[in-house]
């Protein structure tokens, strides 16, 4: 193994030949010197040679542009800190980025602008192919304060054919913590907490997988939508939200068209195997533009506990575990809904509003303390199937408006 030691802008930079015959360059920062220009130059040069950049220490920068084919990794407690002269974006990914990895770094955002800032940002206009943001930590993003109308993100990306956001720890943010738009993204095994808006937001046609994340005290755990046009004959979006933990979020999941004229809500999606604990207002909610909105959605095998809880903000709610608004063709199957914590005789486990062609079957709903007003309320919906659900005893547990068009056959305990 050979070692070549270079000096660059007063900082030690070591180039090491590895056993695999690839090269890595070490850039050492002291936490005091502004490294913006020197580090940017090194990144640009290493991309040309195909070498990995390994950061040691604490680098102070205002903003860095990361081109395609970059591989930036941190060693030990390596970090990148925004200088007092920080710009809107700390890490700015070039449009059309390819084969780029950012990993093992702590991003300190203490000097981020209060409004419209993102730690890692990729603008519209290009497509990310093979982008990976892995095992990083994001700290000191400004918290949400209603008086300041903040919108600070950890990761904000637009346009992707294949982007992986994995195993990151994000402690707080004022806006959407991870916001992605337009393309295919895999967001998995992250810990995201204390978001002023969505912990994970799949906006404007974003699709892919949201898998195995832990989302804690988010205003909204996962948000998705809008997608496509109401006149589209075939909207090919698809989202899988599975095996995540939603803890003390005001809303767990909300998907919809969000009143954008001519747009529709997400379609072809699955919400499966998730755990919702101590949600405030909602566990899972879908908001379509009308009962003619063809959704093709499935809510299955999830566990709901303690909905209506005051854990998020100290307020007790008349919460609902699952809500469908203005939609068509959705099944709610095999979920376990247990012991709400909200306002007594005000909560509803499953609420279906102005919807049709729905199926509610095989769910277990248990209310030990009498919090539910109804287990299932489909009073202004039609063409449904409410069959084989197991409920604890409650008079008026299932509410519908016309039993001739909604089949009911449930199993009270």
RODO-2510 file (C-alpha; in nm, 4 decimals, decimal comma):
residues 413
     n   res          X          Y          Z
     1     x     0,0000     0,0000     0,0000
     2     x     0,1364     0,3392    -0,1004
     3     x     0,0639     0,6739     0,0615
     4     x     0,1041     1,0171    -0,0983
     5     x     0,0748     1,3203     0,1304
     6     x    -0,0234     1,6561    -0,0203
     7     x    -0,0888     2,0008     0,1303
     8     x    -0,3886     2,1979     0,0131
     9     x    -0,4873     2,5454     0,1399
    10     x    -0,3173     2,4825     0,4709
    11     x    -0,5040     2,1585     0,5327
    12     x    -0,3583     1,8082     0,5246
    13     x    -0,4865     1,5989     0,2349
    14     x    -0,3710     1,2373     0,2088
    15     x    -0,4163     1,0202    -0,0979
    16     x    -0,4189     0,6505    -0,0178
    17     x    -0,4149     0,3608    -0,2613
    18     x    -0,6412     0,0836    -0,1268
    19     x    -0,6147    -0,2898    -0,1798
    20     x    -0,8990    -0,2680    -0,4307
    21     x    -0,6822    -0,0270    -0,6332
    22     x    -0,9336     0,2572    -0,5918
    23     x    -0,8155     0,5876    -0,4469
    24     x    -0,9416     0,7922    -0,1542
    25     x    -0,8416     1,1470    -0,0647
    26     x    -0,8639     1,2779     0,2892
    27     x    -0,9606     1,6394     0,3503
    28     x    -0,8947     1,7590     0,7076
    29     x    -1,0833     2,0541     0,8574
    30     x    -1,0211     2,2357     1,1854
    31     x    -1,3711     2,3734     1,2539
    32     x    -1,2509     2,7337     1,2357
    33     x    -1,1288     2,7992     0,8816
    34     x    -1,3880     2,8675     0,6117
    35     x    -1,3372     2,5701     0,3820
    36     x    -1,5862     2,6623     0,1080
    37     x    -1,3460     2,7440    -0,1749
    38     x    -1,0783     2,4854    -0,0964
    39     x    -1,3255     2,2007    -0,0423
    40     x    -1,5200     2,2897    -0,3568
    41     x    -1,1997     2,2788    -0,5604
    42     x    -1,1071     1,9375    -0,4218
    43     x    -1,4539     1,7969    -0,4941
    44     x    -1,4340     1,9153    -0,8559
    45     x    -1,0870     1,7689    -0,9058
    46     x    -1,1670     1,4323    -0,7485
    47     x    -1,4732     1,3846    -0,9674
    48     x    -1,2453     1,3968    -1,2703
    49     x    -1,0141     1,1313    -1,1264
    50     x    -1,2924     0,9103    -0,9893
    51     x    -1,1580     0,9213    -0,6335
    52     x    -1,3529     0,9128    -0,3075
    53     x    -1,3370     1,2185    -0,0836
    54     x    -1,3032     1,1313     0,2859
    55     x    -1,3692     1,4203     0,5240
    56     x    -1,2073     1,4408     0,8682
    57     x    -1,2949     1,7011     1,1318
    58     x    -1,5469     1,9824     1,1078
    59     x    -1,5626     2,1669     0,7754
    60     x    -1,7160     2,5146     0,7799
    61     x    -1,8773     2,6178     0,4514
    62     x    -2,1510     2,8434     0,3214
    63     x    -2,2640     2,6291     0,0260
    64     x    -2,1187     2,3451    -0,1805
    65     x    -2,2113     2,2320    -0,5309
    66     x    -2,1880     1,8557    -0,5702
    67     x    -2,1506     1,7324    -0,9300
    68     x    -2,2280     1,3908    -1,0749
    69     x    -2,0001     1,0949    -0,9953
    70     x    -1,9074     1,2346    -0,6523
    71     x    -1,8538     1,0068    -0,3552
    72     x    -1,8226     1,2014    -0,0306
    73     x    -1,7889     1,0181     0,2991
    74     x    -1,7111     1,1161     0,6546
    75     x    -1,4685     0,9497     0,8924
    76     x    -1,5320     0,9330     1,2659
    77     x    -1,7264     1,2390     1,3766
    78     x    -1,6794     1,4294     1,0530
    79     x    -1,9218     1,7151     1,0002
    80     x    -2,0114     1,9982     0,7672
    81     x    -2,1282     2,3141     0,9417
    82     x    -2,2959     2,6132     0,7865
    83     x    -2,0966     2,9323     0,8256
    84     x    -2,2585     3,2559     0,9372
    85     x    -2,2545     3,3558     0,5730
    86     x    -2,4639     3,0519     0,4863
    87     x    -2,6750     3,0591     0,1745
    88     x    -3,0159     2,8994     0,1222
    89     x    -2,8770     2,5523     0,0438
    90     x    -2,5837     2,3912     0,2215
    91     x    -2,5391     2,1052    -0,0292
    92     x    -2,6610     2,1885    -0,3798
    93     x    -2,6797     1,8945    -0,6195
    94     x    -2,6315     1,9756    -0,9850
    95     x    -2,9281     1,9045    -1,2121
    96     x    -2,9133     1,5694    -1,3884
    97     x    -2,6890     1,4185    -1,1224
    98     x    -2,5645     1,0603    -1,1651
    99     x    -2,3939     0,7994    -0,9483
   100     x    -2,3382     1,0198    -0,6452
   101     x    -2,3041     0,9102    -0,2811
   102     x    -2,3153     1,1306     0,0303
   103     x    -2,2635     0,9304     0,3489
   104     x    -2,1451     0,9182     0,7108
   105     x    -2,1544     1,2923     0,7756
   106     x    -2,3153     1,5192     1,0330
   107     x    -2,4708     1,8315     0,8859
   108     x    -2,4982     2,1160     1,1373
   109     x    -2,7607     2,3670     1,0255
   110     x    -2,7465     2,6127     1,3136
   111     x    -2,6972     2,9077     1,0790
   112     x    -2,9575     2,8078     0,8202
   113     x    -3,1957     3,0798     0,7009
   114     x    -3,5300     3,0563     0,8806
   115     x    -3,7361     3,0446     0,5599
   116     x    -3,6994     2,8321     0,2481
   117     x    -3,3757     2,6542     0,3344
   118     x    -3,2664     2,2962     0,2643
   119     x    -2,9590     2,1130     0,3869
   120     x    -2,9372     1,8901     0,0767
   121     x    -3,1148     2,0325    -0,2272
   122     x    -3,1660     1,9266    -0,5876
   123     x    -3,3634     2,1646    -0,8125
   124     x    -3,6113     2,0752    -1,0822
   125     x    -3,4852     2,0379    -1,4371
   126     x    -3,2713     1,7254    -1,4176
   127     x    -3,3054     1,3606    -1,3219
   128     x    -3,1103     1,1911    -1,0452
   129     x    -2,9880     0,8469    -1,1437
   130     x    -2,8092     0,6477    -0,8767
   131     x    -2,8148     0,9101    -0,6006
   132     x    -2,7642     0,7791    -0,2463
   133     x    -2,7883     0,9791     0,0788
   134     x    -2,6909     0,7300     0,3479
   135     x    -2,6166     0,7195     0,7208
   136     x    -2,5965     1,0938     0,7784
   137     x    -2,7111     1,2989     1,0749
   138     x    -2,8851     1,6348     1,0470
   139     x    -2,8823     1,8623     1,3523
   140     x    -2,9926     2,2141     1,4444
   141     x    -3,2338     2,2713     1,1568
   142     x    -3,4536     2,5535     1,2914
   143     x    -3,7697     2,4309     1,4635
   144     x    -4,1151     2,5296     1,3517
   145     x    -4,2472     2,8511     1,5048
   146     x    -4,5851     2,9776     1,3886
   147     x    -4,4824     3,3411     1,4189
   148     x    -4,1918     3,2989     1,1763
   149     x    -4,3659     3,1033     0,8972
   150     x    -4,0639     2,8796     0,8577
   151     x    -4,0056     2,6142     0,5918
   152     x    -3,6720     2,4444     0,6526
   153     x    -3,5996     2,0998     0,5076
   154     x    -3,3266     1,8446     0,5645
   155     x    -3,3553     1,6928     0,2157
   156     x    -3,5440     1,8486    -0,0778
   157     x    -3,5149     1,6748    -0,4147
   158     x    -3,6987     1,7088    -0,7447
   159     x    -3,6684     1,4586    -1,0290
   160     x    -3,5386     1,1046    -0,9907
   161     x    -3,5130     0,7751    -1,1707
   162     x    -3,3462     0,6102    -0,8713
   163     x    -3,2695     0,7851    -0,5431
   164     x    -3,2021     0,6117    -0,2110
   165     x    -3,2401     0,7945     0,1222
   166     x    -3,1370     0,5476     0,3915
   167     x    -3,0393     0,5233     0,7592
   168     x    -3,0266     0,8959     0,8254
   169     x    -3,1045     1,0573     1,1609
   170     x    -3,2873     1,3901     1,1427
   171     x    -3,3680     1,5489     1,4754
   172     x    -3,5994     1,8361     1,3780
   173     x    -3,7159     2,0657     1,0988
   174     x    -3,9655     2,3454     1,0481
   175     x    -4,0993     2,2288     0,7098
   176     x    -4,1132     1,8873     0,5410
   177     x    -3,8082     1,7033     0,6709
   178     x    -3,7606     1,4795     0,3662
   179     x    -3,9436     1,6248     0,0660
   180     x    -3,9247     1,4573    -0,2745
   181     x    -4,1013     1,5454    -0,5984
   182     x    -4,1489     1,3874    -0,9402
   183     x    -3,9799     1,0508    -0,9801
   184     x    -3,8909     0,7279    -0,8074
   185     x    -3,7502     0,7331    -0,4544
   186     x    -3,6749     0,4719    -0,1898
   187     x    -3,6822     0,6154     0,1636
   188     x    -3,6026     0,3515     0,4223
   189     x    -3,4703     0,2908     0,7731
   190     x    -3,4461     0,6591     0,8665
   191     x    -3,5239     0,8143     1,2045
   192     x    -3,7094     1,1435     1,1602
   193     x    -3,8479     1,3526     1,4456
   194     x    -4,0108     1,6833     1,5374
   195     x    -4,1201     1,7985     1,1945
   196     x    -4,3252     2,1147     1,1570
   197     x    -4,4899     1,9615     0,8508
   198     x    -4,4337     1,6175     0,6943
   199     x    -4,1565     1,3940     0,8227
   200     x    -4,1636     1,2359     0,4748
   201     x    -4,3452     1,4078     0,1869
   202     x    -4,3958     1,2450    -0,1536
   203     x    -4,5237     1,5408    -0,3569
   204     x    -4,6152     1,6107    -0,7184
   205     x    -4,5960     1,2631    -0,8654
   206     x    -4,3258     1,1203    -0,6411
   207     x    -4,3533     0,7423    -0,6159
   208     x    -4,1645     0,4471    -0,4748
   209     x    -4,1182     0,2956    -0,1296
   210     x    -4,1369     0,4364     0,2229
   211     x    -4,0107     0,1440     0,4250
   212     x    -3,8976     0,0731     0,7815
   213     x    -3,8714     0,4333     0,9022
   214     x    -3,9330     0,5541     1,2572
   215     x    -4,1266     0,8823     1,2568
   216     x    -4,1631     1,0578     1,5914
   217     x    -4,3697     1,3635     1,6842
   218     x    -4,4334     1,4796     1,3304
   219     x    -4,7176     1,7140     1,2451
   220     x    -4,7647     1,4668     0,9584
   221     x    -4,5743     1,1397     0,9420
   222     x    -4,6103     1,0702     0,5679
   223     x    -4,7850     1,2948     0,3171
   224     x    -4,8382     1,2163    -0,0511
   225     x    -4,9979     1,4021    -0,3397
   226     x    -5,1171     1,5489    -0,5596
   227     x    -5,0734     1,3324    -0,8666
   228     x    -5,1676     1,3649    -1,2308
   229     x    -5,4845     1,5037    -1,3795
   230     x    -5,8443     1,4112    -1,3069
   231     x    -5,8894     1,3460    -1,6804
   232     x    -5,5999     1,0992    -1,7092
   233     x    -5,7182     0,7585    -1,8252
   234     x    -5,4218     0,5830    -1,6684
   235     x    -5,2327     0,7386    -1,3787
   236     x    -4,9384     0,5069    -1,3215
   237     x    -4,8175     0,6385    -0,9886
   238     x    -4,7471     0,3771    -0,7226
   239     x    -4,6464     0,4144    -0,3584
   240     x    -4,5787     0,1480    -0,0979
   241     x    -4,5778     0,2645     0,2666
   242     x    -4,4875    -0,0364     0,4767
   243     x    -4,3388    -0,1476     0,8088
   244     x    -4,2907     0,2027     0,9464
   245     x    -4,3427     0,3149     1,3059
   246     x    -4,5489     0,6302     1,3585
   247     x    -4,5116     0,7509     1,7175
   248     x    -4,7015     1,0506     1,8633
   249     x    -4,7737     1,2161     1,5274
   250     x    -5,0692     1,4517     1,4849
   251     x    -5,1481     1,2789     1,1544
   252     x    -4,9897     0,9454     1,0677
   253     x    -5,0474     0,9335     0,6901
   254     x    -5,2416     1,1761     0,4716
   255     x    -5,2715     1,1326     0,0955
   256     x    -5,4793     1,3492    -0,1344
   257     x    -5,5285     1,5996    -0,4103
   258     x    -5,5168     1,8886    -0,1592
   259     x    -5,7582     2,1063    -0,3597
   260     x    -5,5279     2,1688    -0,6558
   261     x    -5,7594     2,2411    -0,9517
   262     x    -5,7618     1,9600    -1,2079
   263     x    -5,5313     1,7333    -1,0058
   264     x    -5,6010     1,3982    -0,8462
   265     x    -5,4757     1,2225    -0,5349
   266     x    -5,2223     0,9369    -0,5270
   267     x    -5,3318     0,6130    -0,6920
   268     x    -5,2135     0,2514    -0,6907
   269     x    -5,0843     0,2518    -0,3339
   270     x    -5,0508     0,0198    -0,0368
   271     x    -5,0329     0,1104     0,3312
   272     x    -4,9352    -0,2133     0,5034
   273     x    -4,7727    -0,3496     0,8158
   274     x    -4,7247    -0,0131     0,9854
   275     x    -4,7575     0,0638     1,3563
   276     x    -4,9424     0,3806     1,4609
   277     x    -4,9090     0,4661     1,8288
   278     x    -5,0662     0,7675     1,9988
   279     x    -5,1716     0,9501     1,6830
   280     x    -5,3619     1,2716     1,7526
   281     x    -5,6190     1,3461     1,4820
   282     x    -5,5709     1,0652     1,2303
   283     x    -5,3936     0,7375     1,1722
   284     x    -5,4433     0,7069     0,7935
   285     x    -5,6499     0,9468     0,5819
   286     x    -5,7191     0,9686     0,2086
   287     x    -5,8708     1,2818     0,0503
   288     x    -5,9899     1,2538    -0,3092
   289     x    -6,1578     1,5171    -0,5254
   290     x    -6,4910     1,3257    -0,5554
   291     x    -6,6427     0,9805    -0,5085
   292     x    -6,5454     0,9174    -0,8722
   293     x    -6,1747     0,9358    -0,7889
   294     x    -6,0460     0,5893    -0,8783
   295     x    -5,7780     0,5130    -0,6220
   296     x    -5,6956     0,1416    -0,6155
   297     x    -5,5633     0,1657    -0,2609
   298     x    -5,5156    -0,0890     0,0165
   299     x    -5,4863    -0,0318     0,3915
   300     x    -5,3948    -0,3692     0,5365
   301     x    -5,2254    -0,5383     0,8292
   302     x    -5,1586    -0,2195     1,0232
   303     x    -5,1734    -0,1748     1,3996
   304     x    -5,3393     0,1317     1,5534
   305     x    -5,3177     0,2090     1,9237
   306     x    -5,4187     0,5118     2,1265
   307     x    -5,5536     0,7371     1,8496
   308     x    -5,6827     1,0691     1,9846
   309     x    -5,3879     1,0877     2,2222
   310     x    -5,2516     1,4170     2,3537
   311     x    -4,8914     1,2973     2,3110
   312     x    -4,8136     1,5285     2,0161
   313     x    -4,9105     1,8660     2,1604
   314     x    -5,0962     1,8134     2,4862
   315     x    -5,4423     1,8365     2,3223
   316     x    -5,6869     1,5436     2,3373
   317     x    -5,8685     1,4860     2,0058
   318     x    -6,1828     1,3171     1,8734
   319     x    -5,9463     1,1122     1,6603
   320     x    -6,0148     0,8663     1,3795
   321     x    -5,7941     0,5702     1,2965
   322     x    -5,8784     0,5350     0,9249
   323     x    -6,0648     0,7912     0,7117
   324     x    -6,1630     0,7816     0,3437
   325     x    -6,2931     1,1046     0,1913
   326     x    -6,4226     1,1371    -0,1668
   327     x    -6,2738     0,8228    -0,3126
   328     x    -6,3490     0,4996    -0,4916
   329     x    -6,2010     0,1484    -0,4876
   330     x    -6,0162     0,1201    -0,1552
   331     x    -5,9978    -0,1803     0,0771
   332     x    -5,9409    -0,1712     0,4536
   333     x    -5,8428    -0,5226     0,5513
   334     x    -5,6913    -0,7112     0,8424
   335     x    -5,6002    -0,4155     1,0618
   336     x    -5,5939    -0,4173     1,4421
   337     x    -5,7410    -0,1037     1,6022
   338     x    -5,7064    -0,0886     1,9786
   339     x    -5,7965     0,1387     2,2716
   340     x    -5,8292     0,4973     2,1509
   341     x    -5,7265     0,7697     2,3950
   342     x    -5,9288     1,0677     2,2769
   343     x    -6,2564     1,2324     2,3691
   344     x    -6,5068     0,9884     2,5142
   345     x    -6,7926     0,8768     2,2833
   346     x    -6,6539     1,0983     2,0048
   347     x    -6,4026     0,8864     1,8182
   348     x    -6,4548     0,6656     1,5137
   349     x    -6,2304     0,3755     1,4198
   350     x    -6,3114     0,3718     1,0452
   351     x    -6,4896     0,6665     0,8809
   352     x    -6,5899     0,6446     0,5126
   353     x    -6,7200     0,9719     0,3751
   354     x    -6,8707     1,0306     0,0287
   355     x    -6,6998     0,7218    -0,1122
   356     x    -6,8022     0,4081    -0,3002
   357     x    -6,6828     0,0637    -0,3999
   358     x    -6,5020     0,0101    -0,0723
   359     x    -6,4353    -0,2998     0,1342
   360     x    -6,3955    -0,3144     0,5119
   361     x    -6,3256    -0,6704     0,6196
   362     x    -6,1326    -0,8819     0,8638
   363     x    -6,0436    -0,5953     1,0968
   364     x    -6,0296    -0,6299     1,4750
   365     x    -6,1553    -0,3220     1,6616
   366     x    -6,1405    -0,3168     2,0394
   367     x    -6,2394    -0,0313     2,2675
   368     x    -6,1819    -0,1048     2,6340
   369     x    -6,2782     0,2385     2,7708
   370     x    -6,5773     0,3426     2,5586
   371     x    -6,4103     0,6142     2,3519
   372     x    -6,5671     0,5240     2,0164
   373     x    -6,8981     0,6716     1,9070
   374     x    -6,8985     0,4265     1,6158
   375     x    -6,6621     0,1533     1,5119
   376     x    -6,7433     0,1988     1,1437
   377     x    -6,9335     0,4944     0,9972
   378     x    -7,0208     0,4772     0,6268
   379     x    -7,3449     0,6718     0,6586
   380     x    -7,3075     0,8817     0,3440
   381     x    -7,1269     0,6316     0,1215
   382     x    -7,2501     0,3499    -0,1024
   383     x    -7,1648     0,0286    -0,2850
   384     x    -6,9533    -0,1051    -0,0013
   385     x    -6,8834    -0,4323     0,1714
   386     x    -6,8489    -0,4367     0,5530
   387     x    -6,7958    -0,8002     0,6411
   388     x    -6,6125    -1,0207     0,8916
   389     x    -6,4904    -0,7520     1,1265
   390     x    -6,4535    -0,8381     1,4947
   391     x    -6,5551    -0,5677     1,7396
   392     x    -6,6023    -0,5335     2,1134
   393     x    -6,9645    -0,4745     2,2090
   394     x    -7,1044    -0,1301     2,1364
   395     x    -7,4588    -0,0364     2,0396
   396     x    -7,4711     0,1295     1,6998
   397     x    -7,1230     0,0120     1,6247
   398     x    -7,1729     0,0218     1,2459
   399     x    -7,3551     0,3153     1,0865
   400     x    -7,4736     0,3152     0,7252
   401     x    -7,7496     0,4886     0,5311
   402     x    -7,8769     0,2048     0,3112
   403     x    -7,8173    -0,1582     0,3998
   404     x    -7,9455    -0,2693     0,0592
   405     x    -7,6336    -0,1373    -0,1103
   406     x    -7,3843    -0,1945     0,1692
   407     x    -7,3419    -0,5539     0,2764
   408     x    -7,2949    -0,5897     0,6520
   409     x    -7,1984    -0,9062     0,8368
   410     x    -6,9715    -0,8474     1,1317
   411     x    -6,8825    -1,0400     1,4470
   412     x    -6,9361    -0,8537     1,7750
   413     x    -6,7463    -1,0097     2,0614
***
